Amino acid sequence: MRVVLVNLWRVLNAYGGTEKVFFNMANALVERGYSVTAIASDDGSGEPVFPIDPRVDFKNIPVSSNEFWFKLHYCPK
């Protein structure tokens, strides 16, 4: 089964609980046999500080929150 996790908050160079849970969940799911893609939207620079299992497909799509909400609400589907 394929699972996609999305975090629209910071994940690069961040030591918070949200970031930790995001990567722990991705690692736990891939450990249980799921195909996991973890998508973040951090417009900062750097690397995640929490370990990521190499089987997790991690993507950072740096879009500012204003741009994201504009695309979500105003772009035609």
N, C-alpha and C positions, 0 to 999 in steps of 0.2 A: 504494500500500500504506500502511496505517495503522500507526504505531509509537507505543507508549506507553513512556516512560521514567519510572521511579519512583526517587526518592531519599528515603530515610527519615531523612536526616540534615539538618543545618542547611544552608541555602543563602542566607539573608538576612543581609546585612552580613558575609559570610564570604569570606575570601580564600584558602581552602585548595585543595589539588589536587583533591579529590573534587568540589568545587563547580565548579571550572574545567572538569574533564573532562565533568561532567554537561551543562553548557551548550554546550561545544564539540561534544559528540556530537549534541545536539539540533540545533544550527545546521548541522552537517555533513550530517545526514540530510535536513533540510528542503532544503538546497542541492542534494541529489541527487534531489529530487522526491518524497520521502516526505511524508505528512501526519503531523506529529509533535505529540503531546501530552506535555508534561513535567510530571509531578506531583511536588511536594515536600511534606514534612510537617514544616514548621518552625514551632514555636509562638512564635518570636520576632517582632520587628517590624522593618520596614525593607524594603529592596529588594535584589534580587540585584546584586552588584557587577560581575559579568561580563556582557558584552553578550548579548542574546537577539534572534535574528532575529524580526522582527514576524510572520512566518508560523508561528512556533512557538506553539502554544496552551499557555501556562504557567499552571499552577494550583498554588496553595499551599493545602493543607488542614491547618490548624494543629491537629494532634492530638498530645497528649503520647505519648511512647513507651509508657508504662504502659497508657494507654487503647487504643492501637493493638494492642498484644500481647493485651490482654484480649479485644478484639473479634475478633482473628484466631483465638484459641484457644478461646474460650468461647461465642461467639454461633453459634446454629444457622445452617446454610446455607440 
